[in-house]
């Protein structure tokens, strides 16, 4: 049994060099929308450069999850000082997800395991948390004390799973 299948999530270190994506996010900061889940922190849906990265990382996520996957959607968020991200689960299009740190100030992420055991992890730039987004409660502890943190979220569904209808979803 793999760590992912046992716990429902796994941390992967040093997935990629983030400088190019960090700069891309900063260059597009003024094009973001404000997501009601994180007021004050701009979010960006389905940018082409992130879609290319999502396709590129799909094989890694399939290997980790041991599922054949469809891409659903992606976005990145620039967390700003004072942001709160409460415990939540995600919508059906986020069955298998990766939260990937691009850089900025540290802010831990929490995730409950299938055994309902919470774990708080610190992702450094280039690190990712792969998790069952619909099943596992995840959050950021407390208010963000740093100035900014840029995160990419890549979402997938199992090709043979109940959420396969979400293939190529952007927002529903």
CORFENFEN-V496066 format. One record per backbone hydrogen bond with DSSP energy under -0.5 kcal/mol. CO is the residue of the C=O (numbers start at 1). NH is the residue of the N-H. E is the energy in kcal/mol with one decimal. If there is no record, write none. Layout:
<<CO NH E> <CO NH E>>
This chain:
<<2 6 -2.1> <3 7 -3.0> <3 8 -0.6> <4 8 -2.2> <7 114 -1.5> <8 132 -1.8> <10 130 -2.8> <12 128 -2.9> <16 18 -0.6> <18 22 -3.0> <19 23 -2.6> <20 24 -1.8> <21 25 -2.3> <22 26 -2.3> <23 27 -2.5> <24 28 -1.2> <26 29 -1.1> <28 31 -2.3> <29 32 -1.3> <33 35 -0.7> <33 43 -3.3> <35 38 -1.9> <36 39 -0.6> <38 41 -2.0> <40 42 -0.5> <41 35 -0.8> <42 78 -2.5> <43 33 -3.1> <44 76 -1.7> <47 50 -0.5> <47 51 -2.2> <48 52 -2.2> <49 53 -1.7> <50 54 -2.6> <51 55 -2.2> <52 56 -2.3> <53 57 -2.4> <54 58 -0.8> <55 58 -0.6> <55 59 -0.5> <57 61 -2.3> <58 62 -2.6> <59 63 -2.1> <60 64 -2.4> <61 65 -2.8> <62 66 -2.2> <62 67 -0.7> <68 159 -3.2> <70 157 -2.1> <71 168 -2.6> <73 155 -2.0> <74 46 -2.4> <75 153 -3.4> <76 44 -2.3> <77 79 -0.8> <77 151 -2.4> <79 149 -1.5> <80 83 -2.2> <83 144 -2.5> <85 140 -2.3> <88 138 -2.4> <91 94 -2.3> <92 95 -0.9> <94 133 -0.6> <95 134 -0.5> <96 156 -2.4> <97 131 -2.5> <98 100 -0.6> <98 154 -2.5> <99 129 -2.4> <100 152 -2.8> <101 126 -3.1> <103 150 -2.9> <109 121 -2.9> <110 139 -1.9> <111 119 -1.9> <113 116 -2.0> <116 118 -0.6> <117 113 -1.8> <119 111 -2.1> <119 121 -0.5> <121 109 -2.6> <121 123 -0.6> <122 124 -0.5> <124 127 -2.7> <126 15 -3.6> <126 16 -0.5> <127 101 -2.4> <128 12 -3.1> <128 130 -0.6> <129 99 -2.3> <130 10 -2.3> <131 97 -2.9> <131 133 -1.3> <132 136 -2.5> <133 90 -2.8> <137 112 -2.5> <138 88 -1.9> <139 110 -3.3> <140 85 -0.5> <142 85 -0.5> <144 82 -3.3> <147 81 -1.2> <148 105 -3.2> <149 79 -2.8> <149 151 -0.5> <150 102 -3.0> <150 103 -1.0> <151 77 -2.5> <152 100 -3.1> <153 75 -2.0> <154 98 -2.2> <155 72 -2.3> <156 96 -2.5> <157 70 -3.0> <158 161 -1.4> <161 164 -1.5> <163 166 -2.5> <164 167 -2.0> <166 169 -2.4>>
